[in-house]
Amino acid sequence: MELRQLRYFAKAAETLNFSDAAKALNIAQSSLSQQIKQLEDELNVQLFLRNSHSIRLTEAGEVMLPFALRTLHNAETCADRIHDFQKLLTGTLNIGVTHSFSPILTETVISFMNMYPRIKLNIIYKPMNELMNLLAKRDLDFVLAFKPTKPVADVESHILFQNSLSAVVSNTHPLASKEKVTLAELANYELALPSKGLQARNAFDSLVTDYSEFDIRIELNEVNILLKLIRQTCLATVLAEYSIYNVRDVKAVPIDVPANEMVGCVHILKDTYHKQSMKEFVRLLSESFAVKKRQNSWI
């Protein structure tokens, strides 16, 4: 039994289509079919039920799948450890980031790349729910996002900094002169809101009981475009205060409600191996000016 055969079996079990699995593995379909057939012959059991249109796991295949995935994960962990012993001279670090974290990331990315030029960074921006699914599948090494409203199974959340949900406006907007803004005051202005599912929107939804009071002109799932609209119009939006770090011509005015906190966190899987490169990236991030400034403002 070879790791290659287990990898082919696992991908076929995921896609339930030999053609799709072969494309994902970048091999010929005949090679995939042959290797899986050899695995079945060695085990003396049928792993898939096949017809001309699709495949599905047999009972034996369903029993084998979690063991195959565990074996593949252990093999990847072994390789990761060897890379770590090479003093971070090589490897890949897969990072999931919500859009709200984008402004504070640049400093750390540049520092890490200068210090470890042979480690490849894969940085993926998606909504938090999608990132957590990728983390659970071990497609990501860690996620940078605000603390979720409900705990996520098998995930540890380590606090980086405290933040507040704010009304974000241009420097010429009437609200820009205020230190805090109430929901009633915010309702007096036209809004451009982040789309439902984004963390700032989720936090705002938890505060608002009646949306009929608000004049919502547009909803967007792209924070950078949202901020461009805010700079160039009289619209107001609602974002985490730190979403505008290093963004010119806008101001974040904290929303005046009890317990208005959005906690910036590093999210990692419990009870699994964590790469040295991940620990080093998080160390650099926690020591970056962007994060320390946010930490100090809460001391």
HELIX and SHEET records of a PDB file:
HELIX    1   1 LEU A    3  THR A   15  1                                  13    
HELIX    2   2 PHE A   18  LEU A   25  1                                   8    
HELIX    3   3 GLN A   29  LEU A   43  1                                  15    
HELIX    4   4 GLU A   59  PHE A   85  1                                  27    
HELIX    5   5 HIS A   99  ILE A  104  5                                   6    
HELIX    6   6 THR A  106  MET A  115  1                                  10    
HELIX    7   7 MET A  128  ALA A  136  1                                   9    
HELIX    8   8 PRO A  174  SER A  177  5                                   4    
HELIX    9   9 LEU A  183  LEU A  186  1                                   4    
HELIX   10  10 GLN A  199  LEU A  207  1                                   9    
HELIX   11  11 TYR A  211  GLU A  213  5                                   3    
HELIX   12  12 VAL A  223  GLN A  232  1                                  10    
HELIX   13  13 GLU A  241  ILE A  244  5                                   4    
HELIX   14  14 GLN A  276  SER A  286  1                                  11    
HELIX   15  15 PHE A  289  ASN A  296  1                                   8    
SHEET    1   A 2 PHE A  48  ARG A  50  0                                        
SHEET    2   A 2 ILE A  55  LEU A  57 -1                                        
SHEET    1   B 5 ILE A 119  TYR A 125  0                                        
SHEET    2   B 5 GLY A  91  VAL A  97  1                                        
SHEET    3   B 5 PHE A 142  PHE A 146  1                                        
SHEET    4   B 5 MET A 262  LEU A 269 -1                                        
SHEET    5   B 5 VAL A 155  ASN A 163 -1                                        
SHEET    1   C 3 THR A 237  ALA A 240  0                                        
SHEET    2   C 3 LEU A 165  SER A 170 -1                                        
SHEET    3   C 3 VAL A 250  PRO A 254 -1                                        
SHEET    1   D 2 GLU A 190  PRO A 194  0                                        
SHEET    2   D 2 ASP A 215  LEU A 220  1                                        
END                                                                             
